[in-house]
Every structure is written in structure tokens, then in C-alpha cells.
Amino acid sequence: MVEVIRNTSDGSRPAVEGKASLPRLSFEFFPPGTPAAEERFWDAVVGLSALNPEFVSVTYGAGGTTQERTFKAIDRLRRETALEPAAHLTCVGASRAEIDAIAEKYWEAGVRRIVALRGDAPQGSAGYEPHPQGYAYAADLVAGLKRVADFEISVAAYPEVHPEACSAAADLDNLKRKLDAGASQAITQFFFDPDDYLRFIDRARAAGITAPIIPGILPIVNFQRTREIAASCNAALPGWLVDLYADLEENNQVRHPVAVSLAVDLCRYLMARGVEDFHFYTLNRADLTAAVCRLLRNDVRSGQSQRERPRLLAGGLS
Ligand SMILES: Cc1cc2nc3c(=O)[nH]c(=O)nc-3n(C[C@H](O)[C@H](O)[C@H](O)COP(=O)(O)OP(=O)(O)OC[C@H]3O[C@@H](n4cnc5c(N)ncnc54)[C@H](O)[C@@H]3O)c2cc1C
């Protein structure tokens, strides 16, 4: 028997004797824009729903470009599936009144979860500028959403520090502000060195942040694209990973099993240290994420995960 560290609603992490529990999962999709993409989206949703996720989220395009598509996907998920949908919403390109109206529309449609983000400037623009009548930062958005209705709100967190933050400490203060404004948990940007996440959790707990901080896991579908996104969001690509993909990009037969193996290793490392929640950036495909999650759940069912003792961190993990 191994001590298993469980999250509680207040973020504390009492040790519980007993069997390791299955990892809790959530899946992120982007809203489809064409009939073919729509088919892929629903294939991915169906393919992953058997894993019984805590929630599935749908992103919101830069500058609010996908507002209608995000709503349509979320609304259909709520009406036609048993899944719990979470709508991403950003501050970009809309006044507070417009954002409040979107939030009201979600609430009336029965949607209770929101992932509240600042968003980024649309491509080609000079940088992020708050809308003159808008919510300037995610913390303001969270407070505004809570005034509209009692949503369950997730916010973003950055193990390797948000690229525009003036310091790591200022970025943590910002995370704290978002949680104090009414968010109940954070989801991290993806990362490839699990110790970056664990060190971040240590810093967050030391700063008095007790809410769950769920690691965001990206199974690599396309390394070149991953590299571009990583550069824009300050996620480091370890040298060994760059070397590994140097001659893999064109090799479909090998790169997908490799991506599964890398994500499984990352999650196993975290699970061995007490992490039980994982948010997957699915890129609207079920295969890689489903394979990773099935292997992780099998670890627990077969007792494999109990062979490693969790590292007990002060104050809790995700
Ligand atoms: C899980 C997850 C999901 C995402 N989903 C989407 C999505 O659907 N659509 C999308 O467009 N983007 C999405 N993003 C990207 C996100 O919008 C960007 O990372 C964006 O640059 C920051 O958003 P934020 O909510 O973290 O912003 P904030 O928390 O507002 O922080 C943004 C920056 O401003 C700083 N800051 C905050 N408040 C202040 C202040 N008062 N004064 C000065 N500086 C301040 C912070 O330290 C940080 O550097 C997502 C990111 C994550 C991790």
C-alpha cells in the first residue's frame, strides 16, 4: 500500500491510506471551422469521452475570432453528450458589456465552467492592448464573470513564467490575484521538463497559493509547430527533445509512438510525485491522448504506479 496524495476542494492535500486512484483527466479542443474539421472534432470528442474526463474545454480564438464557433461547440457538447463543457473566454477585442453578454448566454445555456484568459494580441499587431471599455487582464475578467453568475472558473498558470511578466514573483502574484478574484483552479501552459512544473508548485505553495494547479500536457503532434508555440509562450524545449525530433518530423510511423511515450514518461514522473490531475492539449485528435491516458490508468489498475513512492511536497500539488 502506498500513501496517495489527493486534492481537496480547498487545495489542501491530506495523505490518504489506500489504493492509488485513477488520474483525473480533462481535454482541451479547439472549435472546428469547416465541415471536415467538425467531423474530426466530434471523432476526437467521441474517442476521448470513454475516458470519462472531469471536463472538456473548447478554446477561444485570438481576438475573439471564434466566439460563435466556441459557443456552438460548447452548446452542442452540453446538449448532446454527458460531458461537462468548459468554455474558454478572453478579454481581447470586446467591451466588458459584450463579454458579460456572452457569459450570460453561456449561463442560460446551462454552461457552468469557464476558462478565463486575457488572450493575446491578434497576429501582426504590435502587442496586447486592452480594449478601452474591456477587461484589461484575466483577473479583471474573473471578477466580472463572478458578477454575472457563479461560474466555476479556471485560469492559466505558467511554470516557466509568462513571457510578458516582469518577474517570476510578479507572475505568481498575478496568479494569486486571479484565484482571489474567484477562480477555483489553474491549468498550466505545457512544459517538457516535469521539474519545471514541480518547482513552480513549490513556489506557488510557498507564496500561499493553495488551489489546484493542473499540469497541461501536450502530446507532440507536429514538432515544428510545437517549437513555434513554445517560443511564443516561453516553454523551453530541452536539447535532447530537439535532437530526438531532428530526423523524426517526416516519419509518421515513428513520431506518434514516440510522442505517446514522451507524454507517458512525463505524466508517470508527476504521478510518482503525487499528481493526480492532467489537462491534455488534444489538438482535436484522440489517438495520442487516448493512448497516453489508457497507459496511465493501466499503471494504477495494475499497481505499477504504486511501486514508486510519491515525493511529499509541502502544501500539495495540483
Ligand atoms: C490553459 C490555457 C488555455 C488557454 N486558452 C486560450 C484560448 O482559448 N484563447 C486564447 O486566445 N489564448 C489562450 N491561452 C493563452 C493565453 O491567452 C496567453 O498566455 C495570454 O498571453 C495570457 O493570458 P492569461 O490569462 O494568463 O493573462 P493574465 O493572467 O492577464 O496575464 C498576462 C500577463 O500580464 C501580466 N499582468 C497581469 N495583470 C497585470 C497588471 N495589472 N499589470 C501589469 N501586468 C499584468 C501577467 O503577469 C502576465 O505576464 C491559454 C493559455 C493556457 C495556459
PDBQT file of the ligand as one rigid body, heavy atoms in Angstrom, charges set to zero:
ROOT
HETATM    1  C1  LIG A 401      -4.651  26.504 -20.138  1.00  0.00    +0.000 C 
HETATM    2  C2  LIG A 401      -4.544  27.650 -21.124  1.00  0.00    +0.000 A 
HETATM    3  C3  LIG A 401      -5.585  27.882 -22.022  1.00  0.00    +0.000 A 
HETATM    4  C4  LIG A 401      -5.529  28.938 -22.945  1.00  0.00    +0.000 A 
HETATM    5  N1  LIG A 401      -6.568  29.134 -23.807  1.00  0.00    +0.000 NA
HETATM    6  C5  LIG A 401      -6.561  30.195 -24.642  1.00  0.00    +0.000 A 
HETATM    7  C6  LIG A 401      -7.670  30.474 -25.509  1.00  0.00    +0.000 A 
HETATM    8  O1  LIG A 401      -8.652  29.736 -25.539  1.00  0.00    +0.000 OA
HETATM    9  N2  LIG A 401      -7.603  31.561 -26.311  1.00  0.00    +0.000 N 
HETATM   10  C7  LIG A 401      -6.524  32.405 -26.302  1.00  0.00    +0.000 A 
HETATM   11  O2  LIG A 401      -6.528  33.399 -27.056  1.00  0.00    +0.000 OA
HETATM   12  N3  LIG A 401      -5.452  32.170 -25.501  1.00  0.00    +0.000 NA
HETATM   13  C8  LIG A 401      -5.455  31.104 -24.667  1.00  0.00    +0.000 A 
HETATM   14  N4  LIG A 401      -4.376  30.861 -23.847  1.00  0.00    +0.000 N 
HETATM   15  C9  LIG A 401      -3.201  31.736 -23.934  1.00  0.00    +0.000 C 
HETATM   16  C10 LIG A 401      -3.334  32.993 -23.039  1.00  0.00    +0.000 C 
HETATM   17  O3  LIG A 401      -4.381  33.807 -23.510  1.00  0.00    +0.000 OA
HETATM   18  C11 LIG A 401      -1.994  33.739 -23.135  1.00  0.00    +0.000 C 
HETATM   19  O4  LIG A 401      -0.997  33.005 -22.498  1.00  0.00    +0.000 OA
HETATM   20  C12 LIG A 401      -2.009  35.194 -22.684  1.00  0.00    +0.000 C 
HETATM   21  O5  LIG A 401      -0.787  35.796 -23.113  1.00  0.00    +0.000 OA
HETATM   22  C13 LIG A 401      -2.078  35.392 -21.192  1.00  0.00    +0.000 C 
HETATM   23  O6  LIG A 401      -3.288  35.027 -20.696  1.00  0.00    +0.000 OA
HETATM   24  P1  LIG A 401      -3.539  34.973 -19.098  1.00  0.00    +0.000 P 
HETATM   25  O7  LIG A 401      -4.947  34.671 -18.899  1.00  0.00    +0.000 OA
HETATM   26  O8  LIG A 401      -2.514  34.155 -18.435  1.00  0.00    +0.000 OA
HETATM   27  O9  LIG A 401      -3.275  36.534 -18.777  1.00  0.00    +0.000 OA
HETATM   28  P2  LIG A 401      -3.090  37.325 -17.423  1.00  0.00    +0.000 P 
HETATM   29  O10 LIG A 401      -3.222  36.452 -16.249  1.00  0.00    +0.000 OA
HETATM   30  O11 LIG A 401      -3.941  38.544 -17.502  1.00  0.00    +0.000 OA
HETATM   31  O12 LIG A 401      -1.552  37.755 -17.518  1.00  0.00    +0.000 OA
HETATM   32  C14 LIG A 401      -0.995  38.255 -18.715  1.00  0.00    +0.000 C 
HETATM   33  C15 LIG A 401       0.328  38.942 -18.428  1.00  0.00    +0.000 C 
HETATM   34  O13 LIG A 401       0.077  40.210 -17.853  1.00  0.00    +0.000 OA
HETATM   35  C16 LIG A 401       0.692  40.304 -16.570  1.00  0.00    +0.000 C 
HETATM   36  N5  LIG A 401      -0.251  41.066 -15.769  1.00  0.00    +0.000 N 
HETATM   37  C17 LIG A 401      -1.407  40.622 -15.242  1.00  0.00    +0.000 A 
HETATM   38  N6  LIG A 401      -2.057  41.623 -14.598  1.00  0.00    +0.000 NA
HETATM   39  C18 LIG A 401      -1.293  42.731 -14.759  1.00  0.00    +0.000 A 
HETATM   40  C19 LIG A 401      -1.419  44.086 -14.355  1.00  0.00    +0.000 A 
HETATM   41  N7  LIG A 401      -2.469  44.509 -13.636  1.00  0.00    +0.000 N 
HETATM   42  N8  LIG A 401      -0.455  44.967 -14.725  1.00  0.00    +0.000 NA
HETATM   43  C20 LIG A 401       0.605  44.553 -15.446  1.00  0.00    +0.000 A 
HETATM   44  N9  LIG A 401       0.800  43.261 -15.860  1.00  0.00    +0.000 NA
HETATM   45  C21 LIG A 401      -0.139  42.367 -15.520  1.00  0.00    +0.000 A 
HETATM   46  C22 LIG A 401       0.923  38.863 -16.124  1.00  0.00    +0.000 C 
HETATM   47  O14 LIG A 401       1.982  38.694 -15.213  1.00  0.00    +0.000 OA
HETATM   48  C23 LIG A 401       1.228  38.211 -17.461  1.00  0.00    +0.000 C 
HETATM   49  O15 LIG A 401       2.557  38.448 -17.843  1.00  0.00    +0.000 OA
HETATM   50  C24 LIG A 401      -4.393  29.792 -22.932  1.00  0.00    +0.000 A 
HETATM   51  C25 LIG A 401      -3.327  29.538 -22.066  1.00  0.00    +0.000 A 
HETATM   52  C26 LIG A 401      -3.399  28.484 -21.139  1.00  0.00    +0.000 A 
HETATM   53  C27 LIG A 401      -2.250  28.233 -20.210  1.00  0.00    +0.000 C 
ENDROOT
TORSDOF 0
